[in-house]
Amino acid sequence: MLAMGSCSQKTFDNKEELMAYVVDPENGYTQQKTVNGVNFSLAYRPTDMLVQQELSEHVEKSELDSLRKKYGEYMYFNLSLSKNNKEVLNGLVSNRNGFEVMVNQLAFGMGEKVHLISQTRDTISLADYIYPRLYGMSGSTNILFVYPRDKKIIGKEFFYFTIEDLGLETGEVGFKIPTKSVKNEPKLNLIQ
Protein backbone atom coordinates (compact mmCIF):
# COMPACT_ATOMS: atom_id res chain seq x y z
CA MET A 1 0.00 0.00 0.00
CA LEU A 2 1.19 3.44 -0.82
CA ALA A 3 2.03 5.68 2.09
CA MET A 4 1.36 9.36 2.06
CA GLY A 5 4.62 11.22 1.50
CA SER A 6 3.82 14.09 3.84
CA CYS A 7 1.14 15.09 6.31
CA SER A 8 1.25 18.78 5.43
CA GLN A 9 -0.70 20.42 2.64
CA LYS A 10 1.36 21.50 -0.37
CA THR A 11 0.66 24.50 -2.60
CA PHE A 12 1.73 24.79 -6.24
CA ASP A 13 2.01 27.80 -8.53
CA ASN A 14 0.67 26.08 -11.64
CA LYS A 15 -1.46 23.12 -12.64
CA GLU A 16 1.45 21.34 -14.37
CA GLU A 17 3.42 21.18 -11.10
CA LEU A 18 0.33 20.03 -9.22
CA MET A 19 -0.45 17.36 -11.82
CA ALA A 20 3.15 16.07 -11.74
CA TYR A 21 2.88 15.80 -7.95
CA VAL A 22 -0.48 14.00 -8.07
CA VAL A 23 0.51 11.42 -10.70
CA ASP A 24 3.73 10.46 -8.87
CA PRO A 25 2.77 7.29 -6.93
CA GLU A 26 5.29 8.22 -4.22
CA ASN A 27 2.97 11.03 -3.08
CA GLY A 28 -0.01 8.77 -2.40
CA TYR A 29 -2.54 10.29 -4.81
CA THR A 30 -2.11 7.76 -7.62
CA GLN A 31 -2.13 3.99 -7.33
CA GLN A 32 -1.62 1.44 -10.07
CA LYS A 33 -2.31 -2.27 -10.50
CA THR A 34 -2.11 -4.69 -13.39
CA VAL A 35 -4.49 -7.65 -13.37
CA ASN A 36 -4.60 -10.17 -16.21
CA GLY A 37 -2.84 -7.71 -18.52
CA VAL A 38 -5.27 -4.87 -17.79
CA ASN A 39 -3.66 -1.78 -16.29
CA PHE A 40 -5.67 0.08 -13.64
CA SER A 41 -4.58 3.51 -12.46
CA LEU A 42 -6.59 5.41 -9.87
CA ALA A 43 -5.72 9.06 -9.22
CA TYR A 44 -7.35 11.36 -6.70
CA ARG A 45 -8.04 14.77 -8.26
CA PRO A 46 -7.59 17.65 -5.80
CA THR A 47 -10.41 20.17 -5.63
CA ASP A 48 -8.27 23.01 -6.97
CA MET A 49 -7.76 21.16 -10.26
CA LEU A 50 -11.49 21.50 -10.91
CA VAL A 51 -11.72 25.01 -9.45
CA GLN A 52 -8.94 26.23 -11.75
CA GLN A 53 -10.92 25.17 -14.83
CA GLU A 54 -13.72 27.61 -13.98
CA LEU A 55 -11.73 30.63 -12.95
CA SER A 56 -11.53 33.79 -14.99
CA GLU A 57 -8.16 35.40 -15.67
CA HIS A 58 -8.47 37.91 -12.83
CA VAL A 59 -9.58 36.00 -9.75
CA GLU A 60 -11.42 37.60 -6.87
CA LYS A 61 -10.98 35.95 -3.49
CA SER A 62 -14.77 35.66 -3.09
CA GLU A 63 -15.06 33.82 -6.44
CA LEU A 64 -12.24 31.47 -5.45
CA ASP A 65 -13.77 30.77 -2.03
CA SER A 66 -17.17 30.11 -3.61
CA LEU A 67 -15.78 27.64 -6.15
CA ARG A 68 -13.64 25.87 -3.53
CA LYS A 69 -16.73 25.46 -1.37
CA LYS A 70 -18.79 24.16 -4.31
CA TYR A 71 -16.23 21.62 -5.51
CA GLY A 72 -14.97 20.86 -2.01
CA GLU A 73 -18.21 19.08 -1.16
CA TYR A 74 -17.07 16.19 -3.38
CA MET A 75 -14.12 13.89 -3.95
CA TYR A 76 -12.93 13.23 -7.50
CA PHE A 77 -11.21 10.08 -8.73
CA ASN A 78 -9.89 9.47 -12.23
CA LEU A 79 -9.80 5.78 -13.19
CA SER A 80 -7.68 4.85 -16.22
CA LEU A 81 -8.00 1.40 -17.81
CA SER A 82 -5.81 0.09 -20.60
CA LYS A 83 -4.42 -3.02 -22.19
CA ASN A 84 -1.39 -2.90 -24.48
CA ASN A 85 -1.43 0.91 -24.15
CA LYS A 86 -4.88 1.07 -25.75
CA GLU A 87 -8.35 1.96 -24.52
CA VAL A 88 -10.11 -1.15 -23.18
CA LEU A 89 -12.62 -0.99 -26.01
CA ASN A 90 -9.85 -1.21 -28.59
CA GLY A 91 -7.43 -3.39 -26.64
CA LEU A 92 -9.80 -6.12 -25.48
CA VAL A 93 -13.05 -6.27 -27.37
CA SER A 94 -12.75 -8.28 -30.57
CA ASN A 95 -16.35 -8.52 -31.83
CA ARG A 96 -19.17 -6.07 -32.46
CA ASN A 97 -21.52 -7.45 -29.79
CA GLY A 98 -18.79 -7.33 -27.14
CA PHE A 99 -17.92 -3.81 -28.21
CA GLU A 100 -21.53 -2.64 -27.83
CA VAL A 101 -21.85 -4.29 -24.42
CA MET A 102 -18.63 -2.65 -23.21
CA VAL A 103 -19.63 0.81 -24.55
CA ASN A 104 -22.98 0.51 -22.77
CA GLN A 105 -21.24 -0.59 -19.55
CA LEU A 106 -18.76 2.29 -19.63
CA ALA A 107 -21.29 4.96 -20.62
CA PHE A 108 -24.24 3.94 -18.44
CA GLY A 109 -23.41 1.14 -16.01
CA MET A 110 -20.31 2.14 -14.07
CA GLY A 111 -22.34 3.33 -11.10
CA GLU A 112 -23.24 -0.30 -10.47
CA LYS A 113 -19.67 -1.57 -10.91
CA VAL A 114 -17.55 0.95 -9.01
CA HIS A 115 -17.87 1.44 -5.26
CA LEU A 116 -16.45 3.71 -2.59
CA ILE A 117 -16.49 1.87 0.73
CA SER A 118 -15.66 3.29 4.14
CA GLN A 119 -13.37 1.61 6.64
CA THR A 120 -16.49 0.44 8.49
CA ARG A 121 -17.85 -1.07 5.23
CA ASP A 122 -20.48 1.60 4.49
CA THR A 123 -20.96 2.15 0.77
CA ILE A 124 -20.93 5.80 -0.31
CA SER A 125 -23.33 6.61 -3.13
CA LEU A 126 -21.86 7.81 -6.40
CA ALA A 127 -22.83 11.41 -7.19
CA ASP A 128 -21.86 11.25 -10.87
CA TYR A 129 -19.32 10.00 -13.36
CA ILE A 130 -18.06 11.14 -16.72
CA TYR A 131 -16.88 8.80 -19.45
CA PRO A 132 -15.66 10.69 -22.51
CA ARG A 133 -15.49 8.53 -25.65
CA LEU A 134 -12.16 9.13 -27.38
CA TYR A 135 -12.67 6.64 -30.22
CA GLY A 136 -9.24 5.02 -29.97
CA MET A 137 -7.36 8.33 -29.82
CA SER A 138 -6.04 7.72 -26.31
CA GLY A 139 -3.78 5.15 -24.72
CA SER A 140 -6.34 4.45 -22.00
CA THR A 141 -10.01 4.63 -21.08
CA ASN A 142 -10.43 7.42 -18.53
CA ILE A 143 -13.45 7.90 -16.29
CA LEU A 144 -13.93 10.60 -13.65
CA PHE A 145 -15.94 9.49 -10.60
CA VAL A 146 -17.50 12.00 -8.19
CA TYR A 147 -18.47 11.09 -4.62
CA PRO A 148 -19.76 13.24 -1.77
CA ARG A 149 -17.14 14.08 0.85
CA ASP A 150 -18.95 11.92 3.39
CA LYS A 151 -18.10 11.92 7.13
CA LYS A 152 -18.09 8.11 7.03
CA ILE A 153 -15.04 8.39 4.77
CA ILE A 154 -13.26 11.48 6.08
CA GLY A 155 -13.53 10.51 9.74
CA LYS A 156 -11.58 7.26 9.38
CA GLU A 157 -7.99 6.26 8.58
CA PHE A 158 -8.65 4.86 5.09
CA PHE A 159 -11.34 3.84 2.61
CA TYR A 160 -11.61 1.59 -0.44
CA PHE A 161 -12.30 2.21 -4.11
CA THR A 162 -13.35 -1.04 -5.81
CA ILE A 163 -14.12 -1.98 -9.41
CA GLU A 164 -16.13 -5.11 -10.09
CA ASP A 165 -15.07 -7.22 -13.06
CA LEU A 166 -16.18 -5.33 -16.18
CA GLY A 167 -16.00 -8.40 -18.38
CA LEU A 168 -12.22 -8.05 -18.65
CA GLU A 169 -11.53 -11.22 -16.63
CA THR A 170 -9.82 -9.28 -13.84
CA GLY A 171 -12.13 -10.09 -10.96
CA GLU A 172 -12.76 -7.29 -8.50
CA VAL A 173 -9.89 -4.79 -8.27
CA GLY A 174 -9.57 -2.64 -5.18
CA PHE A 175 -7.51 0.28 -3.95
CA LYS A 176 -7.00 1.22 -0.29
CA ILE A 177 -6.83 5.00 0.00
CA PRO A 178 -5.43 6.77 3.06
CA THR A 179 -7.87 9.46 4.20
CA LYS A 180 -5.07 11.87 5.07
CA SER A 181 -4.34 12.24 1.34
CA VAL A 182 -7.85 13.64 0.88
CA LYS A 183 -7.77 15.79 4.02
CA ASN A 184 -4.38 17.26 3.10
CA GLU A 185 -4.93 17.51 -0.64
CA PRO A 186 -2.54 19.82 -2.47
CA LYS A 187 -3.74 23.24 -3.59
CA LEU A 188 -2.99 25.71 -6.33
CA ASN A 189 -1.92 29.27 -5.66
CA LEU A 190 -4.82 30.70 -7.65
CA ILE A 191 -4.53 34.34 -6.60
CA GLN A 192 -1.28 35.90 -7.76
N, C-alpha and C positions, 0 to 999 in steps of 0.2 A: 504494500500500500504506500502510496505517495505521502510524504510528510510535508506539511506546510513549511516553506523556507523561512518565514519570519512571522512574528505575531503582530508586528506593527503595520499600519496602513501606508502604502506607498502612493506617491503622486507623480504623474508623468506630465511632461510639457506637450506631448503630441500623441495622437492615436497610434502611430507606428511603434513608438517605444512601448506603449501600453500593450499593444497586440503582441509584440515580441516577448514581453514579460509573461503574458497569459498563456501563450502557446508553448512555452518552455516547461516541460513536465517537472522540472526541478522545483518550480514555484508552487505546485499543487493545484493549479487551475485547469490543467489538461491531463487526462489519463488516456492511455491507449492499451488495447488488447487485440490480439489476433486469434480468431477461433475458426478452425476449418478453412483457413485461407482468406477469411473475411476480416478486414481491418476495421476496428471500431475505435473512434477517437471521440472522447467527450470533453468539451471545453466549457467551463463556466464563463459567461459573458458579464463583466462588471456593468453596473447600471450606467456609468458615465459613457460607455461605448454607445449606448442607445440614446442617451441625452444629447451627446455631441452631434448626432445625425439631424437633430431638430433645431439646433441653435442657429440663430442668425449671426452675421459676421460680427456685429457689435452686441455683446452680451450684457444684459442688465442682471444684477445679482438676483432680483426678484424672479426674473424669467428662469434663471438657472435653478434657483431653489424650488420653483414650481415644478419644473421638469424632473428634477431629482426626486421630489416627493412622488410624482406620478409614476415614474418608472421604478422607483425604489420599493413599491408595494409588491413587486414580483421578482422572481429569480429566473434567469435566462440560461439555457443550456443549448449548445450547438453540438449535435450528434453528426459525425461524418462516418459514412460507410463506404467501403470500397473493396474491390477484389482486382488484383493485377493492375492497380492504379487506374481503375475505371469505375464509373458509377455502377451501383449494384444492378441496375436495369441492364446495362450493357455488358457487364462483366460476368453475370451469372445466368440470366434468363435467355434460353436458347430457342424458345418457340413463342408464337404469337399469343396463345392462351396464357402461358406463364407470364408473359410480358404484361398483358392486360390485368391479370390478377395482382401482380406486383405494383403496377401504377396505381390501381385502386387502393391497395393497402397503404402505400406511401402517401397518397393524396387525401384519403378519407378515414383510414382505419388505425392510424398510429396512436390515437388516444386510448385504444383498447390494448395496445401492445407495449406501451412504454409507461413505466410507473415510477413515482417518487415515493419512497417509503421511509418513514421516520425510524429512529433508533428503537422506538417502542412498537414498531410494526404497524403504525397508522399509515394508510395510503392517502396522499395528498392529491386532490383533484387537479387535473390539467386545466389551465385557464385557456390555452390556445397553442397551436403549433403552425409553423409555416414550412411548407415543402415547395421550394421553387424548382420547377422542371428546367433542366439545363440541356436536355436533348443530346447527351453525350459530349458536351463541350467542357466538362469538368472531370477531374481525376477522382472525384468522390461524390456521393449523394449526401447533401447537407440539409439537415432539418433543425430548425430552431424551436425549442420547447419552452413554454412559459408557464411557470407555476407561481401561485401566491406565496409570499414570504410568510409562511405559516409558523406560529409559535411552537407547534409540535416538532418542527424541523430546527428552527433557530435556537431553541432552548436546550438542545442536546449536544453531545460531542460530535456526532456524525449522522449521516443519513445515506440512503441507497438510491441509485438511479438504475433501474433494470429494464432490459429490452427482451421481451419474449422472442422466441424463434420466429422470424419473419418468412419462413419457408426457405431459409438459406442454409439449413442443416447445421446451425450453430448452437442450438439449445438456448436457454436463457443466458444472457450476458449481463453481468452486474458490475457496478462501480460503487465503491465506498467513498463517500465525500466528507472530508472533515468540515464541520460547520464553521470553524474559525476562518476558513478561506472565504466564506460568504460574508461573515461578520466584518472581516478586515479587508474587504475587496479593494483593489487599487482604484485610484481616482485619476481624473485628468484635471490639469490646471486649466480651467475653461475661461477664466477671466484674467486677461493679461494686460 
